[in-house]
């Protein structure tokens, strides 16, 4: 009988493992680093994968580039020249007169910014924009809160309040122009019935400013109301029920539930309303044409006046004001976005 070995001897050698059989790792490959080709090929793969989407977007992109891109580039170029009605290329009968305007650099911008006309018009434009947006938002929010409740005839009220939005803008402005007529307007007839003298709605600078603001607010309230009403209907009703059970009054529910719930909608509609109001050409032009004098002239109507009403028509000055308007709105949008990011909003 064989005797077994004791446990004190050295263990038998193990067979080589998988790592030992594999051998040393291969040397690193030389050449282009990993990931470079994938990044360079990403647009090509995206085009081959989403070719249908690119094909659908391409016509819109071309149209926007032609309709917006070319006038923008042309306007920036003209703002750097002294182009006016007398030195641009034109045709008189069969005779073709070449352009003789010259490049002047940033002189037009310097004259506009340092001149009193641009700064004065900018000041009234800011007052006009802030007043219209603030009043429109306040009235739209109030009406949206009313229509968000179950009241009799709510559908009829919604239809009547949306009606100003459905009517073409120029028709509404002409209707308000008839109402503001000093001699035969409905507003002054109502005041005369109460023994009050007629108000020069469009002939006095102060009253003219009040009149254009009131007209623009009337036109802008439906959009603000519809947008905010949609935001209100997206707030869960359970939040209001829980707050009411905890003893919160109406103001506390509005402050801590309604306003935070409307923040995302409010930021968007305020930005859009600000841009639209800043460039609201029809109301000013059709109602007062910037008058009386230059009292209600905003930047966009003044730019139009340079290009179509003064003699000789100053295309360079009009383009300069247009570029400055674009820059101001871009600065405002960037500042607005930065403020929202600080508040934790993603826009």
C-alpha positions in Angstrom: 0.0 0.0 0.0 1.4 3.4 -1.1 1.9 6.0 1.4 0.3 9.4 0.6 2.4 12.6 0.8 1.8 14.9 3.6 0.6 18.5 3.3 4.0 20.1 4.1 5.6 19.7 0.7 5.6 22.4 -2.1 2.4 22.5 -4.2 2.6 21.1 -7.7 3.2 23.8 -10.4 -0.1 25.1 -12.0 -0.6 25.1 -15.7 -0.1 28.4 -17.4 -3.3 30.6 -17.2 -5.1 32.3 -20.1 -3.2 35.5 -19.6 0.1 33.7 -19.6 -0.8 31.8 -22.7 -1.9 35.0 -24.5 1.6 36.6 -24.2 2.5 40.2 -23.9 0.0 42.8 -25.2 0.5 44.0 -28.8 2.2 47.3 -29.4 -0.2 50.3 -29.8 -1.2 51.1 -33.3 0.3 54.1 -34.9 -1.7 56.5 -37.0 -4.8 58.6 -36.5 -6.2 58.7 -32.9 -9.4 56.8 -32.2 -12.6 58.9 -32.6 -11.3 61.3 -35.2 -12.8 59.5 -38.1 -16.1 59.0 -36.4 -16.4 62.8 -35.8 -15.5 63.5 -39.3 -17.9 61.0 -40.7 -20.8 62.0 -38.4 -22.3 64.5 -40.9 -22.1 62.0 -43.7 -23.8 59.3 -41.6 -26.4 61.7 -40.5 -27.1 62.7 -44.1 -27.3 59.1 -45.2 -29.6 58.1 -42.3 -31.9 61.2 -42.2 -31.8 62.1 -45.9 -35.6 62.4 -46.0 -35.6 65.0 -43.2 -32.8 67.0 -44.8 -34.7 66.9 -48.1 -37.8 68.3 -46.5 -35.9 71.0 -44.7 -33.7 72.1 -47.6 -36.4 74.1 -49.5 -37.4 76.0 -46.4 -33.7 76.8 -45.7 -33.2 78.0 -49.3 -36.3 80.2 -49.1 -35.3 81.7 -45.8 -31.7 82.4 -47.1 -33.1 84.2 -50.1 -35.9 86.1 -48.4 -34.1 87.0 -45.2 -30.4 86.4 -45.8 -29.9 88.5 -48.9 -31.8 91.6 -47.7 -29.9 91.4 -44.4 -26.5 91.3 -46.1 -27.6 94.0 -48.5 -28.8 96.2 -45.7 -25.6 95.8 -43.7 -23.6 96.7 -46.8 -25.7 99.8 -47.5 -25.4 101.0 -43.9 -21.7 101.3 -44.5 -22.1 103.6 -47.5 -23.7 107.0 -48.3 -26.4 105.5 -50.6 -29.4 107.7 -51.2 -32.0 108.3 -54.0 -29.6 110.4 -56.0 -26.5 108.2 -56.2 -27.8 104.6 -56.5 -28.1 102.8 -59.8 -31.3 103.7 -61.6 -32.8 103.9 -65.0 -34.4 106.9 -66.7 -36.1 105.8 -69.8 -33.6 103.8 -71.8 -30.7 105.4 -70.0 -28.9 103.4 -67.2 -27.2 105.5 -64.6 -24.6 103.6 -62.6 -24.3 103.9 -58.8 -21.9 106.5 -57.4 -22.3 106.1 -53.7 -19.1 105.5 -51.7 -18.0 103.4 -48.7 -18.0 105.4 -45.5 -17.4 102.7 -42.9 -19.0 103.2 -39.5 -19.8 106.9 -40.0 -23.5 106.3 -40.2 -23.6 104.3 -37.0 -21.5 107.0 -35.2 -23.9 109.7 -36.4 -27.0 107.7 -35.4 -25.8 106.8 -31.9 -24.4 110.2 -31.1 -27.3 112.1 -32.6 -30.4 113.1 -30.6 -32.9 111.7 -33.0 -32.0 108.1 -32.5 -31.7 108.3 -28.7 -35.0 110.2 -28.4 -36.8 107.7 -30.7 -35.2 104.8 -28.8 -36.5 106.2 -25.5 -40.1 106.4 -26.6 -39.8 102.9 -28.3 -38.7 101.4 -24.9 -41.6 103.1 -23.1 -44.0 102.0 -25.8 -42.7 98.4 -25.6 -42.6 98.1 -21.8 -46.1 99.6 -21.4 -47.7 97.5 -24.0 -46.1 94.2 -22.9 -46.9 94.9 -19.2 -50.5 95.8 -19.8 -51.1 93.0 -22.2 -49.6 90.4 -19.8 -51.6 91.7 -16.9 -54.9 91.8 -18.8 -54.3 88.5 -20.5 -53.4 86.8 -17.2 -56.6 88.2 -15.5 -58.9 87.1 -18.3 -57.2 83.7 -18.5 -57.8 83.1 -14.8 -61.5 84.1 -15.2 -62.0 81.8 -18.2 -60.2 78.9 -16.5 -63.1 78.7 -14.1 -66.5 77.1 -14.8 -68.7 80.0 -15.5 -71.9 80.2 -17.6 -71.3 81.2 -21.2 -67.5 80.5 -21.0 -67.3 79.5 -24.7 -69.0 82.6 -25.9 -66.7 84.8 -23.8 -63.7 83.0 -25.2 -64.9 83.6 -28.8 -65.6 87.3 -28.2 -62.2 87.8 -26.6 -60.4 86.0 -29.4 -62.2 88.1 -32.0 -59.7 91.0 -32.1 -57.0 88.4 -32.9 -59.0 87.0 -35.8 -59.6 90.4 -37.5 -56.8 91.6 -39.8 -54.6 94.1 -38.0 -55.0 96.9 -40.5 -58.8 96.6 -40.3 -58.7 96.9 -36.5 -56.4 99.9 -36.6 -58.7 101.7 -39.1 -61.7 100.9 -36.8 -59.8 102.5 -33.9 -58.9 105.5 -36.0 -62.6 106.1 -36.6 -63.3 105.8 -32.9 -60.5 108.3 -32.1 -61.8 110.9 -34.6 -62.0 114.2 -32.8 -65.2 115.5 -34.5 -67.3 112.5 -35.4 -65.6 109.7 -33.4 -67.7 107.5 -31.1 -65.5 108.1 -28.1 -65.9 111.9 -28.2 -69.7 111.5 -28.8 -70.0 109.5 -25.7 -68.0 112.1 -23.8 -70.1 114.9 -25.2 -73.2 113.1 -23.9 -71.8 113.3 -20.5 -70.9 117.0 -20.8 -67.2 116.4 -21.3 -65.3 118.3 -24.0 -63.9 116.4 -27.0 -60.4 114.9 -26.5 -57.8 115.3 -29.2 -56.9 111.7 -29.2 -54.6 111.7 -32.2 -53.7 115.4 -32.4 -52.1 115.9 -28.9 -48.7 114.2 -28.3 -49.7 112.8 -24.9 -53.1 111.6 -25.9 -51.7 110.1 -29.1 -49.2 108.0 -27.1 -52.0 106.8 -24.9 -54.2 106.0 -27.9 -51.5 103.9 -29.7 -50.7 102.0 -26.5 -54.5 101.3 -26.0 -54.9 100.0 -29.5 -51.9 97.8 -29.4 -52.9 96.3 -26.1 -56.4 95.6 -27.5 -54.8 93.7 -30.4 -52.3 91.8 -28.2 -54.5 90.6 -25.3 -56.1 87.7 -27.2 -52.7 86.0 -27.9 -51.5 86.5 -24.3 -54.8 85.2 -22.9 -54.9 82.1 -25.1 -51.2 81.2 -24.3 -51.7 81.7 -20.6 -55.0 79.9 -20.5 -53.2 76.9 -22.0 -50.6 77.1 -19.3 -53.2 77.4 -16.5 -55.0 74.2 -17.8 -51.7 72.3 -17.6 -51.3 72.9 -13.9 -52.6 69.9 -11.9 -55.8 70.7 -9.9 -54.6 68.5 -7.0 -52.1 71.2 -6.1 -54.8 73.7 -5.6 -56.9 71.2 -3.6 -53.9 70.4 -1.3 -53.1 74.1 -0.8 -56.7 74.9 0.1 -56.8 72.0 2.6 -53.6 73.5 4.2 -55.4 76.8 4.6 -53.8 78.8 1.8 -55.9 81.7 0.6 -56.5 82.8 -3.0 -53.5 85.1 -3.2 -51.2 82.5 -1.7 -52.4 79.9 -4.2 -51.9 82.3 -7.0 -48.4 83.3 -5.9 -47.0 79.8 -5.0 -48.9 77.6 -7.5 -50.2 79.6 -10.5 -47.2 81.9 -11.1 -44.5 79.1 -10.8 -46.7 76.8 -13.0 -46.9 79.5 -15.7 -43.2 80.4 -15.6 -42.2 78.5 -18.7 -45.2 79.8 -20.7 -44.7 83.4 -19.4 -41.1 83.6 -20.4 -41.8 82.6 -23.9 -44.8 84.9 -24.5 -43.1 87.9 -22.9 -40.1 87.5 -25.2 -42.3 87.1 -28.3 -44.5 90.0 -27.3 -41.5 92.2 -26.7 -40.0 91.5 -30.1 -43.4 92.0 -31.9 -44.2 95.2 -30.0 -40.7 96.7 -30.5 -41.3 96.3 -34.3 -45.0 97.0 -34.4 -45.1 98.9 -37.6 -48.9 98.8 -38.5 -50.3 100.3 -35.4 -48.1 103.4 -35.4 -48.0 103.9 -39.1 -51.7 103.5 -39.8 -53.0 105.3 -36.7 -50.7 108.3 -36.4 -48.0 107.9 -39.0 -45.6 108.8 -36.2 -47.4 112.1 -35.4 -48.3 114.5 -34.2 -44.9 115.7 -35.3 -42.6 112.9 -34.2 -44.3 112.2 -30.9 -45.2 108.5 -31.6 -42.4 107.6 -34.0 -40.7 104.4 -33.0 -37.5 103.0 -34.5 -39.0 100.9 -37.2 -41.4 103.6 -38.5 -38.5 106.1 -38.5 -36.4 103.7 -40.6 -39.3 103.4 -43.0 -39.6 107.2 -43.2 -35.9 107.6 -44.1 -36.3 105.1 -47.0 -39.7 106.1 -48.4 -40.9 109.5 -47.2 -38.0 112.0 -46.9 -36.5 113.6 -50.0 -34.0 112.5 -51.1 -34.7 109.0 -49.7 -31.8 108.0 -47.5 -31.2 104.3 -47.9 -28.0 104.3 -45.9 -29.6 105.9 -42.9 -32.6 103.6 -43.1 -30.3 100.5 -43.3 -28.3 101.8 -40.4 -31.4 102.1 -38.2 -32.5 98.6 -39.3 -29.2 97.0 -38.3 -29.3 98.8 -35.0 -32.8 97.5 -34.3 -31.6 94.0 -35.0 -28.6 94.4 -32.7 -30.8 95.8 -29.9 -33.2 92.9 -30.1 -30.3 90.3 -30.2 -28.8 91.9 -27.1 -32.1 91.8 -25.4 -32.7 88.2 -26.3 -29.2 87.2 -25.1 -29.6 89.0 -21.8 -33.1 87.6 -21.3 -31.8 84.0 -21.9 -29.0 84.6 -19.4 -31.4 85.8 -16.7 -33.6 82.7 -17.3 -30.6 80.4 -16.9 -29.7 82.0 -13.6 -33.2 81.4 -12.4 -32.9 77.7 -13.4 -35.1 78.0 -16.5 -34.0 76.1 -19.7 -34.9 78.1 -22.8 
